[in-house]
Amino acid sequence: MAAPGDRPRNRILLVCMGNICRSPMAQGMLRHRLRELQWQEQVVIDSAGTHGYHAGSAPDERAQMATARRGIDISDLRARAVAAEDFPCYDLILAMDEANLGYLRAAAAAEHRRKIHLFMEYATGDAGRSVPDPYYGGPIGFERVLDMLEEATEGLLLRLRAELEEL
């Protein structure tokens, strides 16, 4: 467990376009699993959007309902846009799709680009490289996205476990 005042070793930012569907769902799922594993002191997570369309808004109601069905509450999260200070602040910045990955890499200084990846790189199956945006779809799209996020979350937790065991 991190001592008070220590900076957690792992700081992760999850990013989609508007920060009201995919990235808050991923943040909620990862936060839930970190609590289950009692790792919330060692890993800091946040989410943001590449665009500030919804800054200050709660996650989409459909995203909240889908995560709630899995016992995950994301109602406390609020959308925000990625800021320049995020790049040096986070150890790992995970984009939900190729478009957001490109945006992040273009916005980051060269020394921070190495920490920007696709979230789905951590999935162990063949779910694909990008998490589709469920915003214009129905409830099934949100469930499919949650399945993908869950798979990537478990892969990310395996990586984190190895890093945390090194401490």
C-alpha positions in Angstrom: 0.0 0.0 0.0 1.2 3.5 -0.9 2.2 5.7 2.1 0.4 9.0 2.5 1.9 11.6 0.2 3.5 9.0 -2.1 2.7 9.3 -5.8 1.0 6.1 -7.0 3.3 4.2 -9.4 0.6 3.8 -12.0 -1.5 6.8 -13.2 -3.8 5.9 -16.1 -6.0 8.1 -18.3 -8.7 6.6 -20.4 -9.8 8.6 -23.4 -12.7 8.7 -25.9 -14.2 11.5 -28.0 -16.8 13.1 -25.7 -16.0 11.4 -22.3 -19.7 10.4 -21.8 -19.8 6.8 -23.0 -16.7 4.7 -23.6 -14.1 6.3 -21.3 -16.3 6.7 -18.3 -17.5 3.2 -18.7 -13.9 2.0 -18.8 -13.0 4.2 -15.8 -15.9 2.8 -13.9 -15.1 -0.8 -14.7 -11.4 -0.4 -13.9 -12.2 1.5 -10.7 -14.6 -1.3 -9.6 -12.0 -4.0 -10.3 -9.2 -2.0 -8.5 -11.5 -1.8 -5.4 -12.2 -5.5 -5.5 -8.4 -6.2 -5.7 -7.7 -3.5 -3.1 -5.3 -1.7 -5.4 -7.1 1.7 -5.4 -4.2 3.2 -3.5 -1.6 2.0 -6.0 -3.4 3.0 -9.2 -4.9 6.4 -10.1 -7.4 6.5 -12.9 -9.3 9.2 -14.7 -11.0 9.7 -18.0 -11.3 12.5 -20.5 -12.4 13.3 -24.1 -10.5 14.5 -27.0 -13.3 17.1 -27.5 -14.9 19.1 -24.8 -18.5 18.9 -26.2 -19.9 17.6 -22.9 -17.5 19.1 -20.3 -19.1 18.9 -16.9 -21.8 16.5 -18.0 -22.5 13.2 -16.3 -22.0 10.0 -18.4 -24.8 9.2 -20.9 -27.8 7.7 -19.2 -27.5 4.5 -21.3 -23.9 4.1 -20.2 -24.9 4.6 -16.6 -27.7 2.0 -16.9 -25.5 -0.5 -18.7 -22.7 -0.3 -16.1 -25.3 -0.3 -13.2 -26.6 -3.7 -14.5 -23.1 -5.0 -13.9 -22.9 -3.5 -10.4 -20.8 -0.5 -11.4 -21.9 3.1 -10.6 -20.5 5.8 -12.8 -23.0 8.5 -11.9 -20.3 10.5 -10.0 -18.1 11.0 -13.1 -18.1 14.2 -15.1 -16.8 14.8 -18.6 -13.8 16.8 -19.3 -11.5 17.4 -22.2 -7.9 16.2 -22.3 -5.6 19.0 -21.2 -1.9 19.6 -22.0 -1.0 18.9 -18.4 -2.4 15.4 -18.7 0.5 14.2 -20.8 3.2 14.6 -18.2 0.8 13.7 -15.4 -0.2 10.2 -16.6 2.0 7.1 -17.0 -0.3 5.5 -19.4 -2.9 7.1 -21.7 -5.3 4.7 -23.3 -7.5 5.7 -26.3 -10.7 3.9 -27.2 -10.1 4.0 -31.0 -7.7 4.9 -33.7 -9.1 8.4 -34.3 -8.6 9.4 -30.6 -5.2 7.7 -30.6 -4.1 9.9 -33.5 -5.5 13.0 -31.8 -3.6 12.2 -28.6 -0.3 11.5 -30.3 -0.6 14.7 -32.4 -1.3 16.7 -29.2 1.4 15.2 -27.1 5.0 16.4 -26.9 7.4 13.8 -28.4 8.6 12.6 -24.9 5.0 11.6 -24.0 3.9 9.7 -27.1 5.4 6.4 -26.0 2.8 6.1 -23.2 -0.2 6.6 -25.5 -1.8 3.3 -26.7 -5.1 1.8 -27.6 -7.0 0.3 -24.6 -7.8 -2.8 -26.6 -4.1 -3.7 -26.9 -4.7 -5.2 -23.4 -7.5 -7.5 -24.6 -6.5 -11.2 -24.8 -9.1 -12.2 -27.4 -9.7 -10.9 -30.9 -12.3 -8.2 -30.0 -10.6 -5.8 -32.3 -8.3 -2.8 -31.9 -11.0 -0.1 -31.4 -13.9 0.2 -29.0 -16.9 1.3 -31.2 -18.8 4.4 -30.0 -22.2 3.2 -28.8 -23.7 6.8 -28.7 -25.8 6.5 -31.8 -26.9 2.9 -31.2 -29.2 1.1 -28.8 -28.7 -0.8 -25.5 -27.1 -3.8 -27.2 -24.2 -1.5 -28.3 -23.5 -0.4 -24.8 -23.5 -4.1 -23.6 -21.1 -5.0 -26.4 -18.8 -2.1 -25.5 -18.8 -3.2 -21.8 -17.9 -6.7 -22.9 -14.9 -5.3 -24.8 -13.9 -3.0 -21.9 -14.1 -5.9 -19.5 -11.8 -8.0 -21.6 -9.2 -5.1 -21.9 -9.5 -4.3 -18.2 -8.6 -7.9 -17.2 -5.6 -7.8 -19.5 -4.5 -4.4 -18.1 -4.9 -5.8 -14.6 -2.5 -8.6 -15.5 0.1 -6.0 -16.5 -0.6 -4.0 -13.3 -0.2 -7.1 -11.2 3.2 -7.7 -12.5 4.3 -4.1 -11.9 2.8 -4.0 -8.4 4.5 -7.2 -7.4 7.8 -5.6 -8.3 7.3 -3.1 -5.5 
